[in-house]
Amino acid sequence: MNSNYTAVIKKQGDYWVGWIEEVPGVNCQEKTYDELIESLKITLKEALEFNRQDAILAAENDYQEESICL
C-alpha cells in the first residue's frame, strides 16, 4: 500500500520541527531537515502500525477488513 501524507515543516531556532497533517500525534524535532524527514517517516509508520493493532484488538474476533480508498 502506497499512501501519501502531508508534513508541515518549519525551522524554529536551531531545530527543524514537523508534524503530519492527517495523523494526530505524529510530530518530531531534529537538528537537520533530512533527519526530520527520516524521523517523521519512522514515527508515522510506527503510529499507523500501532493504530492497526489497536483496531484489531478492539474488534476482538469474528471481524472482516475492507480496504477503503478515497
CHARMM-style PDB file with segment names, atoms N, HN, CA, C and O in Angstrom:
ATOM      1  N   MET     1       0.857  -1.180   0.000  1.00  0.00      PROA
ATOM      2  CA  MET     1       0.000   0.000   0.000  1.00  0.00      PROA
ATOM      3  C   MET     1       0.897   1.235   0.000  1.00  0.00      PROA
ATOM      4  O   MET     1       1.751   1.395   0.872  1.00  0.00      PROA
ATOM      5  N   ASN     2       0.699   2.079  -0.960  1.00  0.00      PROA
ATOM      6  HN  ASN     2       0.005   1.949  -1.668  1.00  0.00      PROA
ATOM      7  CA  ASN     2       1.488   3.300  -1.071  1.00  0.00      PROA
ATOM      8  C   ASN     2       0.581   4.490  -0.788  1.00  0.00      PROA
ATOM      9  O   ASN     2      -0.278   4.831  -1.600  1.00  0.00      PROA
ATOM     10  N   SER     3       0.772   5.113   0.355  1.00  0.00      PROA
ATOM     11  HN  SER     3       1.470   4.836   1.015  1.00  0.00      PROA
ATOM     12  CA  SER     3      -0.055   6.259   0.746  1.00  0.00      PROA
ATOM     13  C   SER     3       0.811   7.497   0.854  1.00  0.00      PROA
ATOM     14  O   SER     3       2.002   7.420   1.154  1.00  0.00      PROA
ATOM     15  N   ASN     4       0.205   8.614   0.611  1.00  0.00      PROA
ATOM     16  HN  ASN     4      -0.763   8.677   0.368  1.00  0.00      PROA
ATOM     17  CA  ASN     4       0.892   9.898   0.745  1.00  0.00      PROA
ATOM     18  C   ASN     4       0.295  10.671   1.906  1.00  0.00      PROA
ATOM     19  O   ASN     4      -0.920  10.686   2.104  1.00  0.00      PROA
ATOM     20  N   TYR     5       1.159  11.305   2.661  1.00  0.00      PROA
ATOM     21  HN  TYR     5       2.146  11.292   2.500  1.00  0.00      PROA
ATOM     22  CA  TYR     5       0.758  12.128   3.782  1.00  0.00      PROA
ATOM     23  C   TYR     5       1.433  13.481   3.645  1.00  0.00      PROA
ATOM     24  O   TYR     5       2.419  13.620   2.922  1.00  0.00      PROA
ATOM     25  N   THR     6       0.907  14.467   4.332  1.00  0.00      PROA
ATOM     26  HN  THR     6       0.106  14.354   4.919  1.00  0.00      PROA
ATOM     27  CA  THR     6       1.429  15.825   4.227  1.00  0.00      PROA
ATOM     28  C   THR     6       2.145  16.214   5.509  1.00  0.00      PROA
ATOM     29  O   THR     6       1.554  16.199   6.588  1.00  0.00      PROA
ATOM     30  N   ALA     7       3.422  16.562   5.387  1.00  0.00      PROA
ATOM     31  HN  ALA     7       3.902  16.573   4.510  1.00  0.00      PROA
ATOM     32  CA  ALA     7       4.191  17.033   6.528  1.00  0.00      PROA
ATOM     33  C   ALA     7       4.206  18.560   6.517  1.00  0.00      PROA
ATOM     34  O   ALA     7       4.463  19.191   5.491  1.00  0.00      PROA
ATOM     35  N   VAL     8       3.929  19.125   7.664  1.00  0.00      PROA
ATOM     36  HN  VAL     8       3.720  18.613   8.497  1.00  0.00      PROA
ATOM     37  CA  VAL     8       4.074  20.562   7.872  1.00  0.00      PROA
ATOM     38  C   VAL     8       5.418  20.734   8.561  1.00  0.00      PROA
ATOM     39  O   VAL     8       5.646  20.166   9.629  1.00  0.00      PROA
ATOM     40  N   ILE     9       6.312  21.516   7.958  1.00  0.00      PROA
ATOM     41  HN  ILE     9       6.127  21.978   7.091  1.00  0.00      PROA
ATOM     42  CA  ILE     9       7.686  21.622   8.447  1.00  0.00      PROA
ATOM     43  C   ILE     9       8.083  23.083   8.601  1.00  0.00      PROA
ATOM     44  O   ILE     9       7.752  23.920   7.761  1.00  0.00      PROA
ATOM     45  N   LYS    10       8.795  23.378   9.679  1.00  0.00      PROA
ATOM     46  HN  LYS    10       9.064  22.698  10.361  1.00  0.00      PROA
ATOM     47  CA  LYS    10       9.308  24.735   9.843  1.00  0.00      PROA
ATOM     48  C   LYS    10      10.570  24.720  10.682  1.00  0.00      PROA
ATOM     49  O   LYS    10      10.803  23.804  11.470  1.00  0.00      PROA
ATOM     50  N   LYS    11      11.363  25.733  10.503  1.00  0.00      PROA
ATOM     51  HN  LYS    11      11.173  26.478   9.863  1.00  0.00      PROA
ATOM     52  CA  LYS    11      12.589  25.919  11.273  1.00  0.00      PROA
ATOM     53  C   LYS    11      12.245  26.754  12.492  1.00  0.00      PROA
ATOM     54  O   LYS    11      11.643  27.821  12.369  1.00  0.00      PROA
ATOM     55  N   GLN    12      12.628  26.272  13.673  1.00  0.00      PROA
ATOM     56  HN  GLN    12      13.117  25.405  13.773  1.00  0.00      PROA
ATOM     57  CA  GLN    12      12.423  27.010  14.916  1.00  0.00      PROA
ATOM     58  C   GLN    12      13.751  27.083  15.647  1.00  0.00      PROA
ATOM     59  O   GLN    12      14.196  26.103  16.245  1.00  0.00      PROA
ATOM     60  N   GLY    13      14.365  28.218  15.598  1.00  0.00      PROA
ATOM     61  HN  GLY    13      14.004  29.014  15.113  1.00  0.00      PROA
ATOM     62  CA  GLY    13      15.674  28.365  16.227  1.00  0.00      PROA
ATOM     63  C   GLY    13      16.685  27.456  15.559  1.00  0.00      PROA
ATOM     64  O   GLY    13      16.875  27.516  14.344  1.00  0.00      PROA
ATOM     65  N   ASP    14      17.336  26.614  16.350  1.00  0.00      PROA
ATOM     66  HN  ASP    14      17.182  26.566  17.337  1.00  0.00      PROA
ATOM     67  CA  ASP    14      18.343  25.693  15.824  1.00  0.00      PROA
ATOM     68  C   ASP    14      17.760  24.367  15.357  1.00  0.00      PROA
ATOM     69  O   ASP    14      18.500  23.498  14.897  1.00  0.00      PROA
ATOM     70  N   TYR    15      16.447  24.199  15.466  1.00  0.00      PROA
ATOM     71  HN  TYR    15      15.845  24.905  15.839  1.00  0.00      PROA
ATOM     72  CA  TYR    15      15.832  22.912  15.167  1.00  0.00      PROA
ATOM     73  C   TYR    15      14.819  23.008  14.029  1.00  0.00      PROA
ATOM     74  O   TYR    15      14.260  24.069  13.749  1.00  0.00      PROA
ATOM     75  N   TRP    16      14.606  21.871  13.390  1.00  0.00      PROA
ATOM     76  HN  TRP    16      15.060  21.009  13.617  1.00  0.00      PROA
ATOM     77  CA  TRP    16      13.525  21.696  12.437  1.00  0.00      PROA
ATOM     78  C   TRP    16      12.420  20.929  13.144  1.00  0.00      PROA
ATOM     79  O   TRP    16      12.683  19.905  13.774  1.00  0.00      PROA
ATOM     80  N   VAL    17      11.195  21.408  13.047  1.00  0.00      PROA
ATOM     81  HN  VAL    17      10.982  22.239  12.535  1.00  0.00      PROA
ATOM     82  CA  VAL    17      10.051  20.715  13.638  1.00  0.00      PROA
ATOM     83  C   VAL    17       9.052  20.395  12.540  1.00  0.00      PROA
ATOM     84  O   VAL    17       8.947  21.115  11.547  1.00  0.00      PROA
ATOM     85  N   GLY    18       8.324  19.311  12.731  1.00  0.00      PROA
ATOM     86  HN  GLY    18       8.409  18.727  13.538  1.00  0.00      PROA
ATOM     87  CA  GLY    18       7.337  18.936  11.726  1.00  0.00      PROA
ATOM     88  C   GLY    18       6.293  17.998  12.298  1.00  0.00      PROA
ATOM     89  O   GLY    18       6.506  17.346  13.320  1.00  0.00      PROA
ATOM     90  N   TRP    19       5.166  17.945  11.619  1.00  0.00      PROA
ATOM     91  HN  TRP    19       4.993  18.474  10.788  1.00  0.00      PROA
ATOM     92  CA  TRP    19       4.087  17.050  12.008  1.00  0.00      PROA
ATOM     93  C   TRP    19       3.333  16.629  10.765  1.00  0.00      PROA
ATOM     94  O   TRP    19       3.425  17.268   9.717  1.00  0.00      PROA
ATOM     95  N   ILE    20       2.594  15.555  10.894  1.00  0.00      PROA
ATOM     96  HN  ILE    20       2.519  15.036  11.745  1.00  0.00      PROA
ATOM     97  CA  ILE    20       1.800  15.017   9.782  1.00  0.00      PROA
ATOM     98  C   ILE    20       0.372  15.515   9.930  1.00  0.00      PROA
ATOM     99  O   ILE    20      -0.276  15.276  10.950  1.00  0.00      PROA
ATOM    100  N   GLU    21      -0.112  16.205   8.916  1.00  0.00      PROA
ATOM    101  HN  GLU    21       0.414  16.400   8.088  1.00  0.00      PROA
ATOM    102  CA  GLU    21      -1.460  16.801   8.967  1.00  0.00      PROA
ATOM    103  C   GLU    21      -2.545  15.760   9.233  1.00  0.00      PROA
ATOM    104  O   GLU    21      -3.454  15.999  10.028  1.00  0.00      PROA
ATOM    105  N   GLU    22      -2.454  14.630   8.582  1.00  0.00      PROA
ATOM    106  HN  GLU    22      -1.716  14.436   7.936  1.00  0.00      PROA
ATOM    107  CA  GLU    22      -3.535  13.651   8.587  1.00  0.00      PROA
ATOM    108  C   GLU    22      -3.551  12.727   9.804  1.00  0.00      PROA
ATOM    109  O   GLU    22      -4.543  12.033  10.029  1.00  0.00      PROA
ATOM    110  N   VAL    23      -2.484  12.701  10.588  1.00  0.00      PROA
ATOM    111  HN  VAL    23      -1.678  13.264  10.406  1.00  0.00      PROA
ATOM    112  CA  VAL    23      -2.403  11.760  11.704  1.00  0.00      PROA
ATOM    113  C   VAL    23      -2.009  12.515  12.982  1.00  0.00      PROA
ATOM    114  O   VAL    23      -0.837  12.837  13.174  1.00  0.00      PROA
ATOM    115  N   PRO    24      -2.974  12.792  13.843  1.00  0.00      PROA
ATOM    116  CA  PRO    24      -2.667  13.498  15.087  1.00  0.00      PROA
ATOM    117  C   PRO    24      -1.614  12.749  15.905  1.00  0.00      PROA
ATOM    118  O   PRO    24      -1.622  11.519  15.966  1.00  0.00      PROA
ATOM    119  N   GLY    25      -0.729  13.487  16.518  1.00  0.00      PROA
ATOM    120  HN  GLY    25      -0.723  14.486  16.468  1.00  0.00      PROA
ATOM    121  CA  GLY    25       0.270  12.893  17.385  1.00  0.00      PROA
ATOM    122  C   GLY    25       1.582  12.542  16.711  1.00  0.00      PROA
ATOM    123  O   GLY    25       2.554  12.211  17.389  1.00  0.00      PROA
ATOM    124  N   VAL    26       1.627  12.610  15.389  1.00  0.00      PROA
ATOM    125  HN  VAL    26       0.837  12.879  14.839  1.00  0.00      PROA
ATOM    126  CA  VAL    26       2.885  12.328  14.692  1.00  0.00      PROA
ATOM    127  C   VAL    26       3.603  13.652  14.491  1.00  0.00      PROA
ATOM    128  O   VAL    26       3.314  14.402  13.559  1.00  0.00      PROA
ATOM    129  N   ASN    27       4.550  13.923  15.393  1.00  0.00      PROA
ATOM    130  HN  ASN    27       4.785  13.314  16.150  1.00  0.00      PROA
ATOM    131  CA  ASN    27       5.334  15.146  15.315  1.00  0.00      PROA
ATOM    132  C   ASN    27       6.752  14.858  15.787  1.00  0.00      PROA
ATOM    133  O   ASN    27       6.974  13.994  16.635  1.00  0.00      PROA
ATOM    134  N   CYS    28       7.702  15.588  15.231  1.00  0.00      PROA
ATOM    135  HN  CYS    28       7.522  16.290  14.542  1.00  0.00      PROA
ATOM    136  CA  CYS    28       9.112  15.341  15.518  1.00  0.00      PROA
ATOM    137  C   CYS    28       9.895  16.648  15.520  1.00  0.00      PROA
ATOM    138  O   CYS    28       9.440  17.674  15.015  1.00  0.00      PROA
ATOM    139  N   GLN    29      11.079  16.575  16.102  1.00  0.00      PROA
ATOM    140  HN  GLN    29      11.449  15.741  16.513  1.00  0.00      PROA
ATOM    141  CA  GLN    29      12.006  17.708  16.143  1.00  0.00      PROA
ATOM    142  C   GLN    29      13.416  17.155  15.954  1.00  0.00      PROA
ATOM    143  O   GLN    29      13.816  16.215  16.640  1.00  0.00      PROA
ATOM    144  N   GLU    30      14.164  17.738  15.028  1.00  0.00      PROA
ATOM    145  HN  GLU    30      13.840  18.503  14.470  1.00  0.00      PROA
ATOM    146  CA  GLU    30      15.528  17.287  14.760  1.00  0.00      PROA
ATOM    147  C   GLU    30      16.417  18.483  14.438  1.00  0.00      PROA
ATOM    148  O   GLU    30      15.928  19.584  14.186  1.00  0.00      PROA
ATOM    149  N   LYS    31      17.713  18.256  14.449  1.00  0.00      PROA
ATOM    150  HN  LYS    31      18.110  17.361  14.653  1.00  0.00      PROA
ATOM    151  CA  LYS    31      18.688  19.316  14.160  1.00  0.00      PROA
ATOM    152  C   LYS    31      18.771  19.654  12.679  1.00  0.00      PROA
ATOM    153  O   LYS    31      19.051  20.800  12.326  1.00  0.00      PROA
ATOM    154  N   THR    32      18.531  18.673  11.798  1.00  0.00      PROA
ATOM    155  HN  THR    32      18.304  17.743  12.085  1.00  0.00      PROA
ATOM    156  CA  THR    32      18.621  18.937  10.365  1.00  0.00      PROA
ATOM    157  C   THR    32      17.308  18.582   9.679  1.00  0.00      PROA
ATOM    158  O   THR    32      16.507  17.806  10.199  1.00  0.00      PROA
ATOM    159  N   TYR    33      17.106  19.162   8.512  1.00  0.00      PROA
ATOM    160  HN  TYR    33      17.757  19.793   8.090  1.00  0.00      PROA
ATOM    161  CA  TYR    33      15.910  18.890   7.717  1.00  0.00      PROA
ATOM    162  C   TYR    33      15.836  17.406   7.347  1.00  0.00      PROA
ATOM    163  O   TYR    33      14.785  16.780   7.486  1.00  0.00      PROA
ATOM    164  N   ASP    34      16.955  16.848   6.877  1.00  0.00      PROA
ATOM    165  HN  ASP    34      17.809  17.357   6.765  1.00  0.00      PROA
ATOM    166  CA  ASP    34      16.968  15.445   6.463  1.00  0.00      PROA
ATOM    167  C   ASP    34      16.669  14.507   7.627  1.00  0.00      PROA
ATOM    168  O   ASP    34      15.948  13.521   7.466  1.00  0.00      PROA
ATOM    169  N   GLU    35      17.223  14.814   8.801  1.00  0.00      PROA
ATOM    170  HN  GLU    35      17.808  15.614   8.932  1.00  0.00      PROA
ATOM    171  CA  GLU    35      16.929  13.997   9.984  1.00  0.00      PROA
ATOM    172  C   GLU    35      15.448  14.095  10.352  1.00  0.00      PROA
ATOM    173  O   GLU    35      14.847  13.113  10.786  1.00  0.00      PROA
ATOM    174  N   LEU    36      14.867  15.272  10.180  1.00  0.00      PROA
ATOM    175  HN  LEU    36      15.356  16.070   9.828  1.00  0.00      PROA
ATOM    176  CA  LEU    36      13.447  15.451  10.478  1.00  0.00      PROA
ATOM    177  C   LEU    36      12.588  14.605   9.548  1.00  0.00      PROA
ATOM    178  O   LEU    36      11.664  13.932  10.004  1.00  0.00      PROA
ATOM    179  N   ILE    37      12.877  14.629   8.261  1.00  0.00      PROA
ATOM    180  HN  ILE    37      13.628  15.176   7.890  1.00  0.00      PROA
ATOM    181  CA  ILE    37      12.094  13.844   7.306  1.00  0.00      PROA
ATOM    182  C   ILE    37      12.164  12.365   7.666  1.00  0.00      PROA
ATOM    183  O   ILE    37      11.137  11.686   7.683  1.00  0.00      PROA
ATOM    184  N   GLU    38      13.347  11.862   7.951  1.00  0.00      PROA
ATOM    185  HN  GLU    38      14.181  12.414   7.938  1.00  0.00      PROA
ATOM    186  CA  GLU    38      13.505  10.453   8.312  1.00  0.00      PROA
ATOM    187  C   GLU    38      12.762  10.126   9.604  1.00  0.00      PROA
ATOM    188  O   GLU    38      12.107   9.089   9.701  1.00  0.00      PROA
ATOM    189  N   SER    39      12.862  11.003  10.584  1.00  0.00      PROA
ATOM    190  HN  SER    39      13.394  11.846  10.504  1.00  0.00      PROA
ATOM    191  CA  SER    39      12.176  10.809  11.859  1.00  0.00      PROA
ATOM    192  C   SER    39      10.659  10.798  11.680  1.00  0.00      PROA
ATOM    193  O   SER    39       9.966   9.989  12.296  1.00  0.00      PROA
ATOM    194  N   LEU    40      10.142  11.695  10.837  1.00  0.00      PROA
ATOM    195  HN  LEU    40      10.704  12.352  10.336  1.00  0.00      PROA
ATOM    196  CA  LEU    40       8.702  11.723  10.564  1.00  0.00      PROA
ATOM    197  C   LEU    40       8.248  10.427   9.900  1.00  0.00      PROA
ATOM    198  O   LEU    40       7.190   9.898  10.242  1.00  0.00      PROA
ATOM    199  N   LYS    41       9.029   9.913   8.962  1.00  0.00      PROA
ATOM    200  HN  LYS    41       9.888  10.343   8.684  1.00  0.00      PROA
ATOM    201  CA  LYS    41       8.680   8.651   8.291  1.00  0.00      PROA
ATOM    202  C   LYS    41       8.604   7.502   9.285  1.00  0.00      PROA
ATOM    203  O   LYS    41       7.649   6.725   9.281  1.00  0.00      PROA
ATOM    204  N   ILE    42       9.615   7.402  10.134  1.00  0.00      PROA
ATOM    205  HN  ILE    42      10.391   8.033  10.137  1.00  0.00      PROA
ATOM    206  CA  ILE    42       9.650   6.321  11.124  1.00  0.00      PROA
ATOM    207  C   ILE    42       8.483   6.439  12.096  1.00  0.00      PROA
ATOM    208  O   ILE    42       7.804   5.454  12.386  1.00  0.00      PROA
ATOM    209  N   THR    43       8.254   7.647  12.595  1.00  0.00      PROA
ATOM    210  HN  THR    43       8.805   8.447  12.359  1.00  0.00      PROA
ATOM    211  CA  THR    43       7.187   7.870  13.566  1.00  0.00      PROA
ATOM    212  C   THR    43       5.818   7.611  12.947  1.00  0.00      PROA
ATOM    213  O   THR    43       4.944   7.046  13.603  1.00  0.00      PROA
ATOM    214  N   LEU    44       5.619   8.017  11.693  1.00  0.00      PROA
ATOM    215  HN  LEU    44       6.329   8.476  11.160  1.00  0.00      PROA
ATOM    216  CA  LEU    44       4.355   7.767  11.008  1.00  0.00      PROA
ATOM    217  C   LEU    44       4.121   6.269  10.835  1.00  0.00      PROA
ATOM    218  O   LEU    44       3.021   5.783  11.099  1.00  0.00      PROA
ATOM    219  N   LYS    45       5.135   5.538  10.398  1.00  0.00      PROA
ATOM    220  HN  LYS    45       6.028   5.933  10.184  1.00  0.00      PROA
ATOM    221  CA  LYS    45       4.993   4.081  10.241  1.00  0.00      PROA
ATOM    222  C   LYS    45       4.624   3.419  11.559  1.00  0.00      PROA
ATOM    223  O   LYS    45       3.739   2.564  11.604  1.00  0.00      PROA
ATOM    224  N   GLU    46       5.304   3.815  12.631  1.00  0.00      PROA
ATOM    225  HN  GLU    46       6.022   4.509  12.594  1.00  0.00      PROA
ATOM    226  CA  GLU    46       5.010   3.244  13.944  1.00  0.00      PROA
ATOM    227  C   GLU    46       3.585   3.571  14.399  1.00  0.00      PROA
ATOM    228  O   GLU    46       2.896   2.706  14.940  1.00  0.00      PROA
ATOM    229  N   ALA    47       3.145   4.801  14.185  1.00  0.00      PROA
ATOM    230  HN  ALA    47       3.705   5.503  13.745  1.00  0.00      PROA
ATOM    231  CA  ALA    47       1.799   5.207  14.591  1.00  0.00      PROA
ATOM    232  C   ALA    47       0.738   4.438  13.817  1.00  0.00      PROA
ATOM    233  O   ALA    47      -0.256   4.000  14.397  1.00  0.00      PROA
ATOM    234  N   LEU    48       0.938   4.270  12.516  1.00  0.00      PROA
ATOM    235  HN  LEU    48       1.745   4.626  12.045  1.00  0.00      PROA
ATOM    236  CA  LEU    48      -0.037   3.533  11.702  1.00  0.00      PROA
ATOM    237  C   LEU    48      -0.107   2.072  12.128  1.00  0.00      PROA
ATOM    238  O   LEU    48      -1.194   1.500  12.210  1.00  0.00      PROA
ATOM    239  N   GLU    49       1.037   1.470  12.397  1.00  0.00      PROA
ATOM    240  HN  GLU    49       1.920   1.935  12.330  1.00  0.00      PROA
ATOM    241  CA  GLU    49       1.054   0.071  12.843  1.00  0.00      PROA
ATOM    242  C   GLU    49       0.380  -0.072  14.202  1.00  0.00      PROA
ATOM    243  O   GLU    49      -0.396  -1.004  14.415  1.00  0.00      PROA
ATOM    244  N   PHE    50       0.668   0.838  15.114  1.00  0.00      PROA
ATOM    245  HN  PHE    50       1.299   1.595  14.941  1.00  0.00      PROA
ATOM    246  CA  PHE    50       0.028   0.815  16.428  1.00  0.00      PROA
ATOM    247  C   PHE    50      -1.486   0.943  16.285  1.00  0.00      PROA
ATOM    248  O   PHE    50      -2.237   0.214  16.932  1.00  0.00      PROA
ATOM    249  N   ASN    51      -1.936   1.874  15.434  1.00  0.00      PROA
ATOM    250  HN  ASN    51      -1.326   2.466  14.908  1.00  0.00      PROA
ATOM    251  CA  ASN    51      -3.379   2.062  15.233  1.00  0.00      PROA
ATOM    252  C   ASN    51      -4.023   0.820  14.636  1.00  0.00      PROA
ATOM    253  O   ASN    51      -5.139   0.462  15.012  1.00  0.00      PROA
ATOM    254  N   ARG    52      -3.325   0.151  13.699  1.00  0.00      PROA
ATOM    255  HN  ARG    52      -2.418   0.442  13.393  1.00  0.00      PROA
ATOM    256  CA  ARG    52      -3.846  -1.093  13.119  1.00  0.00      PROA
ATOM    257  C   ARG    52      -4.024  -2.166  14.195  1.00  0.00      PROA
ATOM    258  O   ARG    52      -5.071  -2.806  14.287  1.00  0.00      PROA
ATOM    259  N   GLN    53      -2.984  -2.346  15.000  1.00  0.00      PROA
ATOM    260  HN  GLN    53      -2.133  -1.826  14.925  1.00  0.00      PROA
ATOM    261  CA  GLN    53      -3.042  -3.353  16.063  1.00  0.00      PROA
ATOM    262  C   GLN    53      -4.142  -3.033  17.059  1.00  0.00      PROA
ATOM    263  O   GLN    53      -4.860  -3.929  17.504  1.00  0.00      PROA
ATOM    264  N   ASP    54      -4.277  -1.779  17.407  1.00  0.00      PROA
ATOM    265  HN  ASP    54      -3.695  -1.051  17.045  1.00  0.00      PROA
ATOM    266  CA  ASP    54      -5.310  -1.347  18.350  1.00  0.00      PROA
ATOM    267  C   ASP    54      -6.705  -1.614  17.798  1.00  0.00      PROA
ATOM    268  O   ASP    54      -7.589  -2.058  18.530  1.00  0.00      PROA
ATOM    269  N   ALA    55      -6.903  -1.345  16.515  1.00  0.00      PROA
ATOM    270  HN  ALA    55      -6.184  -0.985  15.921  1.00  0.00      PROA
ATOM    271  CA  ALA    55      -8.210  -1.576  15.891  1.00  0.00      PROA
ATOM    272  C   ALA    55      -8.566  -3.062  15.885  1.00  0.00      PROA
ATOM    273  O   ALA    55      -9.708  -3.433  16.158  1.00  0.00      PROA
ATOM    274  N   ILE    56      -7.589  -3.905  15.574  1.00  0.00      PROA
ATOM    275  HN  ILE    56      -6.662  -3.604  15.352  1.00  0.00      PROA
ATOM    276  CA  ILE    56      -7.837  -5.351  15.537  1.00  0.00      PROA
ATOM    277  C   ILE    56      -8.134  -5.874  16.936  1.00  0.00      PROA
ATOM    278  O   ILE    56      -9.033  -6.698  17.106  1.00  0.00      PROA
ATOM    279  N   LEU    57      -7.402  -5.415  17.931  1.00  0.00      PROA
ATOM    280  HN  LEU    57      -6.672  -4.746  17.793  1.00  0.00      PROA
ATOM    281  CA  LEU    57      -7.679  -5.829  19.309  1.00  0.00      PROA
ATOM    282  C   LEU    57      -9.074  -5.397  19.755  1.00  0.00      PROA
ATOM    283  O   LEU    57      -9.763  -6.137  20.457  1.00  0.00      PROA
ATOM    284  N   ALA    58      -9.484  -4.206  19.349  1.00  0.00      PROA
ATOM    285  HN  ALA    58      -8.924  -3.605  18.778  1.00  0.00      PROA
ATOM    286  CA  ALA    58     -10.808  -3.699  19.730  1.00  0.00      PROA
ATOM    287  C   ALA    58     -11.924  -4.520  19.086  1.00  0.00      PROA
ATOM    288  O   ALA    58     -13.009  -4.644  19.654  1.00  0.00      PROA
ATOM    289  N   ALA    59     -11.663  -5.082  17.900  1.00  0.00      PROA
ATOM    290  HN  ALA    59     -10.782  -4.982  17.439  1.00  0.00      PROA
ATOM    291  CA  ALA    59     -12.678  -5.881  17.197  1.00  0.00      PROA
ATOM    292  C   ALA    59     -12.857  -7.255  17.840  1.00  0.00      PROA
ATOM    293  O   ALA    59     -13.875  -7.914  17.626  1.00  0.00      PROA
ATOM    294  N   GLU    60     -11.886  -7.681  18.615  1.00  0.00      PROA
ATOM    295  HN  GLU    60     -11.060  -7.146  18.789  1.00  0.00      PROA
ATOM    296  CA  GLU    60     -11.864  -8.978  19.291  1.00  0.00      PROA
ATOM    297  C   GLU    60     -11.835 -10.124  18.289  1.00  0.00      PROA
ATOM    298  O   GLU    60     -10.750 -10.544  17.888  1.00  0.00      PROA
ATOM    299  N   ASN    61     -12.968 -10.638  17.876  1.00  0.00      PROA
ATOM    300  HN  ASN    61     -13.850 -10.297  18.202  1.00  0.00      PROA
ATOM    301  CA  ASN    61     -12.971 -11.743  16.919  1.00  0.00      PROA
ATOM    302  C   ASN    61     -14.160 -11.615  15.967  1.00  0.00      PROA
ATOM    303  O   ASN    61     -15.017 -10.746  16.125  1.00  0.00      PROA
ATOM    304  N   ASP    62     -14.187 -12.497  14.985  1.00  0.00      PROA
ATOM    305  HN  ASP    62     -13.491 -13.204  14.857  1.00  0.00      PROA
ATOM    306  CA  ASP    62     -15.278 -12.532  14.006  1.00  0.00      PROA
ATOM    307  C   ASP    62     -15.465 -11.177  13.317  1.00  0.00      PROA
ATOM    308  O   ASP    62     -16.564 -10.622  13.312  1.00  0.00      PROA
ATOM    309  N   TYR    63     -14.400 -10.661  12.747  1.00  0.00      PROA
ATOM    310  HN  TYR    63     -13.508 -11.112  12.750  1.00  0.00      PROA
ATOM    311  CA  TYR    63     -14.448  -9.381  12.051  1.00  0.00      PROA
ATOM    312  C   TYR    63     -13.920  -9.561  10.637  1.00  0.00      PROA
ATOM    313  O   TYR    63     -13.318 -10.585  10.313  1.00  0.00      PROA
ATOM    314  N   GLN    64     -14.147  -8.573   9.811  1.00  0.00      PROA
ATOM    315  HN  GLN    64     -14.636  -7.742  10.074  1.00  0.00      PROA
ATOM    316  CA  GLN    64     -13.564  -8.564   8.479  1.00  0.00      PROA
ATOM    317  C   GLN    64     -12.904  -7.220   8.250  1.00  0.00      PROA
ATOM    318  O   GLN    64     -13.245  -6.221   8.883  1.00  0.00      PROA
ATOM    319  N   GLU    65     -11.956  -7.216   7.337  1.00  0.00      PROA
ATOM    320  HN  GLU    65     -11.679  -8.027   6.823  1.00  0.00      PROA
ATOM    321  CA  GLU    65     -11.276  -5.978   6.973  1.00  0.00      PROA
ATOM    322  C   GLU    65     -11.666  -5.615   5.546  1.00  0.00      PROA
ATOM    323  O   GLU    65     -11.801  -6.486   4.687  1.00  0.00      PROA
ATOM    324  N   GLU    66     -11.844  -4.335   5.308  1.00  0.00      PROA
ATOM    325  HN  GLU    66     -11.734  -3.627   6.006  1.00  0.00      PROA
ATOM    326  CA  GLU    66     -12.231  -3.826   3.988  1.00  0.00      PROA
ATOM    327  C   GLU    66     -11.355  -2.639   3.659  1.00  0.00      PROA
ATOM    328  O   GLU    66     -11.197  -1.728   4.472  1.00  0.00      PROA
ATOM    329  N   SER    67     -10.790  -2.649   2.476  1.00  0.00      PROA
ATOM    330  HN  SER    67     -10.918  -3.389   1.816  1.00  0.00      PROA
ATOM    331  CA  SER    67      -9.968  -1.532   2.015  1.00  0.00      PROA
ATOM    332  C   SER    67     -10.877  -0.389   1.563  1.00  0.00      PROA
ATOM    333  O   SER    67     -11.815  -0.598   0.793  1.00  0.00      PROA
ATOM    334  N   ILE    68     -10.597   0.791   2.038  1.00  0.00      PROA
ATOM    335  HN  ILE    68      -9.836   0.960   2.664  1.00  0.00      PROA
ATOM    336  CA  ILE    68     -11.368   1.992   1.687  1.00  0.00      PROA
ATOM    337  C   ILE    68     -10.432   2.965   0.967  1.00  0.00      PROA
ATOM    338  O   ILE    68      -9.421   3.385   1.530  1.00  0.00      PROA
ATOM    339  N   CYS    69     -10.755   3.312  -0.232  1.00  0.00      PROA
ATOM    340  HN  CYS    69     -11.577   2.971  -0.689  1.00  0.00      PROA
ATOM    341  CA  CYS    69      -9.945   4.268  -0.999  1.00  0.00      PROA
ATOM    342  C   CYS    69     -10.717   5.559  -1.183  1.00  0.00      PROA
ATOM    343  O   CYS    69     -11.919   5.541  -1.446  1.00  0.00      PROA
ATOM    344  N   LEU    70     -10.041   6.654  -1.046  1.00  0.00      PROA
ATOM    345  HN  LEU    70      -9.064   6.669  -0.832  1.00  0.00      PROA
ATOM    346  CA  LEU    70     -10.668   7.969  -1.241  1.00  0.00      PROA
ATOM    347  C   LEU    70     -10.185   8.582  -2.537  1.00  0.00      PROA
ATOM    348  OT1 LEU    70     -10.594   9.689  -2.887  1.00  0.00      PROA
TER     349      LEU     70
END
